[in-house]
């Protein structure tokens, strides 16, 4: 695995210079998401257990982490204990069960701004929870389109749908629709699959009709794929996990207390509402701030740099909520409150975060000038451990939720309020994923006051490099 560390060699004496350079250079270190660009970047939003990502650099598969960008040409696969989720701009999700590989063959924008997505299920089981949008009267031409290919078959989705595809072997696949409907085409024919229905597809062996010259036998016609429809579907071992992820997004897609931002994007919104809160700060407007931070916490102290072809190095946050605040808008340092994220600048996707009003001694880790290795900063990038059993979890002040699996702690906002009053570590129990999510209670004004113990390290994390404001 190609991973390097950001160490002391950067030197504190560079802090002020780097902070100034980051502010000046950030507008130029962007990836356009406007009408002029057809490229799209989506989010690896959940990683559990053994998961690998091929970032289309030519170096093959490497360890995957939460918040890594996924671009056209990327390949994602899970091990026997691995699960992963990829979140699209509208909040739609593609989830990989254990022992699954998916290739992202097409991620682009159409002429009318519609999002065109295609993925190839190479092996295993995948769940799709999709919410495509329509940009005109003719949704087949101007609406978002999602296509999932497997074997010689293809599933096309133009309306909201939640379904599962299992490619069990080279000769069989099953498609089960939980909500909505979808269309399937291939050598087996074309058919519509309704809600709570399933289809079992049997694949014929490859090859055209054969002729036996020794026996002068006539050629036998090649068998074609076939399908059987059913008005129900069998449960799969990963169905509970998929439901858990869906319930999490449904519960936290909207902030408690009615707080919201005017954003054209939904990916990462559930995590913002679970791990922090929106508030109004004089002089800074409507901002967002994570729970469990202190006055000397910095949004750049834990994360890393990942290399992508055509874009170079991108900063990737190690925090489970760290998508929108690092790719849109800007981080600002507000007196008394500490670091807050100002939403906005939605037409440009930032490869490096924007920073305004930074403290004079703040150190911004610089992007590597050369190479393609993943470079870790502080605690580095994160991946959740495998397994669904209940376990004890320690949340430390100044950790900003680092190492807390999403949806795993009931009423995370209440724990944040407790830590704000008494800045000490809190030990809690991770909720089993089968339990329904509670209604989130509104907490306002969770300020940036506390001490500075270290946060929680993920499996295989690196040392903290001491980057503070």
Secondary structure, DSSP 8 states (H G I E B T S, - for coil): --EEE--GGG-GGGHHHHHHHHHHHGGGSEEE-STT--B--EEEEEEESSEEEE-SSSS--EE--TT-EE-TT-EEEE-TT-EEEEE-TTS-EEEE-SS-EEEEEEEEE-TTS-EEEEEEEEEEEEEEEE---B-SS-HHHHB-EEEEEETTEEEEE-S-EEEEEEEEETTEEEEEEEEE-EEEESTT--EEE-TT-EEEEE---S---EEETTTTEEEE-----EEEEESS----TTHHHHHHHHHHHHHHSS-GGG-----S--TTHHHHHHHEEEEEETTTEEEEEESS--TT--TTSSEEEEEETTTEEEEEESSTT-SHHHHSSEEEEETTTEEEEE---TTEEESS--EES--TT-------SS---EEEETT----B-S--S--EEEE-TT-TTTT--TT-STTHHHHHHHHHHS-S-EEEE---TTS------------S-S--------TT---------
